[in-house]
Amino acid sequence: MSRRADSDETRATARPGREDGDRPPDPPGRGGRPDRDDRDSRDDRGRTAADADARPDQPGADAASAEPVRTEEAHITAARTGRALTTSALHAAATGADTFPAVLREALGRRGLSLERVSERLKARGITISQATLSSWQRGRSQPERARSLRAVDVLEEILDLPAGTLRSLLGPRRPRGRTTPPGAEGAALQILGEDSVVEKALGARFRHFNQETSSLMVHDIVRIGESGTMSGFSTTNVLRAGRAGADRALFVLSFDDEAAEPVDIRVTCGRLAEATYLKGLKSLVLEIHFGRKLAKLDTTVVSYAVEVSPSLTPATHYERWSRTNLHEYLQQVYFHPGALPVDCHRYVREKVGAPPRAQRRIPLGAAHDVHVLTSRCKPGVHGVAWEYGP
């Protein structure tokens, strides 16, 4: 298993893809893309499963509480803020519906809403989606892909009283389509990640403005490998500089190669955790961390977080971070359990996700059973450490 932290400039195991254009869906089980544009609605939609069950006056509460949902079964991890990490798995565990058309049909039936009424409610929110399109979605003949359609999916989750990300995380990859690289933060990220990457899917509409108000100056990653050879956790310290006045938050996307490896604890020691959403279909964790103040232009701040991970099924073999901008300095450390020491370690660089590794060089194991790579003037790209175990 490989693993890397995907963020403004990190990546765990993302794969490139594409954008726009509604198309026939892929088979069930493919990834999806969660996103929320309305920050003001995040608190209402980010309540925990326990909150939903405890509020019978809420629409759909009886259906949600009719069959208790075990946290471990739904793969929901609580952040230190007390907010649950919500995914479509929570809804699937409660209803048995685990595909986009099935979940949409079930939710429409539970709420007793006609497609005409849903279309009217969407239009009232400034989104025009025809009844024919909604019918096509619920029948599985097509799925949302365009920006307007994806925005409609977010609003549908609110209208149908679904946990945030329930529908988004069930959408499969989009078909390849030609497109010019957009300017700014999105274009820089696309050059490294490729189109339709896991990060783009995880952030949805927010990807277009992905941390465009800040850039990283220095990053320090610490990765810990347990006795079984699987990743037990990692931590990151990121020094950010504001490119414009008013910057007050940053987004980070952490991806996992093995679906058995999931976040079980999240700690933010510098900054305030405002959002922590685990998207099981994408094997990715989205963190939104607030700085606690608005930065002046060129002002700096430090963000630090640590994530404990549940055991994966296969040993970890590498860790990567991607960067869309130049870093003044990047330090990567990997600590191995004495019972799972590698026989060989090397560093490498990729120009972009999926490109062949270059600039490979062996690195020695230290006295603390660790290896590290320190890179000054770190150029945009994918920077990783790989290791091998003996027979």
Secondary structure as the mmCIF struct_conf table of DSSP 4:
data_model
#
loop_
_struct_conf.conf_type_id
_struct_conf.id
_struct_conf.beg_label_comp_id
_struct_conf.beg_label_asym_id
_struct_conf.beg_label_seq_id
_struct_conf.end_label_comp_id
_struct_conf.end_label_asym_id
_struct_conf.end_label_seq_id
STRN STRN1 SER A 2 SER A 2
STRN STRN2 ARG A 3 ARG A 4
STRN STRN3 SER A 7 SER A 7
TURN_TY1_P TURN_TY1_P1 ASP A 8 GLU A 9
STRN STRN4 THR A 10 THR A 10
BEND BEND1 ALA A 12 THR A 13
BEND BEND2 GLY A 21 GLY A 21
STRN STRN5 ARG A 23 ARG A 23
HELX_LH_PP_P HELX_LH_PP_P1 PRO A 24 PRO A 27
TURN_TY1_P TURN_TY1_P2 PRO A 28 GLY A 29
HELX_RH_3T_P HELX_RH_3T_P1 ARG A 39 SER A 41
HELX_RH_AL_P HELX_RH_AL_P1 ARG A 42 ARG A 45
TURN_TY1_P TURN_TY1_P3 GLY A 46 GLY A 46
HELX_RH_AL_P HELX_RH_AL_P2 ALA A 49 ASP A 53
TURN_TY1_P TURN_TY1_P4 ALA A 54 ALA A 54
TURN_TY1_P TURN_TY1_P5 PRO A 56 ASP A 57
BEND BEND3 GLN A 58 GLN A 58
TURN_TY1_P TURN_TY1_P6 PRO A 59 GLY A 60
HELX_RH_AL_P HELX_RH_AL_P3 ALA A 61 ALA A 66
BEND BEND4 GLU A 67 GLU A 67
HELX_RH_AL_P HELX_RH_AL_P4 THR A 71 ALA A 74
TURN_TY1_P TURN_TY1_P7 HIS A 75 HIS A 75
STRN STRN6 ALA A 78 ALA A 78
TURN_TY1_P TURN_TY1_P8 ARG A 80 THR A 81
BEND BEND5 GLY A 82 GLY A 82
STRN STRN7 ALA A 84 ALA A 84
HELX_RH_AL_P HELX_RH_AL_P5 SER A 88 THR A 95
BEND BEND6 GLY A 96 GLY A 96
BEND BEND7 THR A 99 THR A 99
HELX_RH_AL_P HELX_RH_AL_P6 PHE A 100 ARG A 111
TURN_TY1_P TURN_TY1_P9 GLY A 112 GLY A 112
HELX_RH_AL_P HELX_RH_AL_P7 LEU A 115 ALA A 124
TURN_TY1_P TURN_TY1_P10 ARG A 125 GLY A 126
HELX_RH_AL_P HELX_RH_AL_P8 GLN A 131 ARG A 139
TURN_TY1_P TURN_TY1_P11 GLY A 140 GLY A 140
BEND BEND8 ARG A 141 ARG A 141
STRN STRN8 GLN A 143 GLN A 143
BEND BEND9 ARG A 146 ARG A 146
HELX_RH_AL_P HELX_RH_AL_P9 ALA A 147 ILE A 159
TURN_TY1_P TURN_TY1_P12 LEU A 160 ASP A 161
HELX_LH_PP_P HELX_LH_PP_P2 LEU A 162 PRO A 163
TURN_TY1_P TURN_TY1_P13 ALA A 164 LEU A 167
HELX_RH_3T_P HELX_RH_3T_P2 ARG A 168 LEU A 170
HELX_LH_PP_P HELX_LH_PP_P3 PRO A 173 PRO A 176
HELX_LH_PP_P HELX_LH_PP_P4 THR A 180 PRO A 182
BEND BEND10 PRO A 183 PRO A 183
HELX_RH_AL_P HELX_RH_AL_P10 GLY A 184 LEU A 193
TURN_TY1_P TURN_TY1_P14 GLU A 195 ASP A 196
HELX_RH_AL_P HELX_RH_AL_P11 VAL A 198 LEU A 203
HELX_RH_3T_P HELX_RH_3T_P3 GLY A 204 HIS A 209
TURN_TY1_P TURN_TY1_P15 PHE A 210 GLU A 213
STRN STRN9 THR A 214 ILE A 225
TURN_TY1_P TURN_TY1_P16 GLU A 227 SER A 228
BEND BEND11 GLY A 229 THR A 230
STRN STRN10 MET A 231 ALA A 242
BEND BEND12 GLY A 243 ARG A 244
TURN_TY1_P TURN_TY1_P17 ALA A 245 GLY A 246
STRN STRN11 ARG A 249 PHE A 256
BEND BEND13 ASP A 257 ASP A 258
TURN_TY1_P TURN_TY1_P18 GLU A 259 ALA A 260
STRN STRN12 PRO A 263 CYS A 270
BEND BEND14 GLY A 271 GLY A 271
STRN STRN13 ARG A 272 LEU A 279
HELX_RH_3T_P HELX_RH_3T_P4 LYS A 280 LEU A 282
TURN_TY1_P TURN_TY1_P19 LYS A 283 LYS A 283
STRN STRN14 SER A 284 HIS A 290
BEND BEND15 GLY A 292 ARG A 293
HELX_LH_PP_P HELX_LH_PP_P5 LYS A 294 ALA A 296
TURN_TY1_P TURN_TY1_P20 LYS A 297 LEU A 298
STRN STRN15 THR A 300 VAL A 309
BEND BEND16 LEU A 313 THR A 314
STRN STRN16 HIS A 318 SER A 323
BEND BEND17 ARG A 324 THR A 325
STRN STRN17 LEU A 327 PHE A 336
TURN_TY1_P TURN_TY1_P21 PRO A 338 GLY A 339
BEND BEND18 ALA A 340 ALA A 340
BEND BEND19 VAL A 343 VAL A 343
STRN STRN18 ASP A 344 ARG A 350
BEND BEND20 GLU A 351 LYS A 352
TURN_TY1_P TURN_TY1_P22 VAL A 353 GLY A 354
BEND BEND21 ALA A 355 ALA A 355
HELX_LH_PP_P HELX_LH_PP_P6 PRO A 356 PRO A 357
STRN STRN19 ARG A 358 ARG A 362
TURN_TY1_P TURN_TY1_P23 ALA A 367 ALA A 368
BEND BEND22 HIS A 369 HIS A 369
STRN STRN20 ASP A 370 CYS A 378
HELX_LH_PP_P HELX_LH_PP_P7 LYS A 379 LYS A 379
BEND BEND23 PRO A 380 PRO A 380
STRN STRN21 GLY A 381 GLU A 388
#
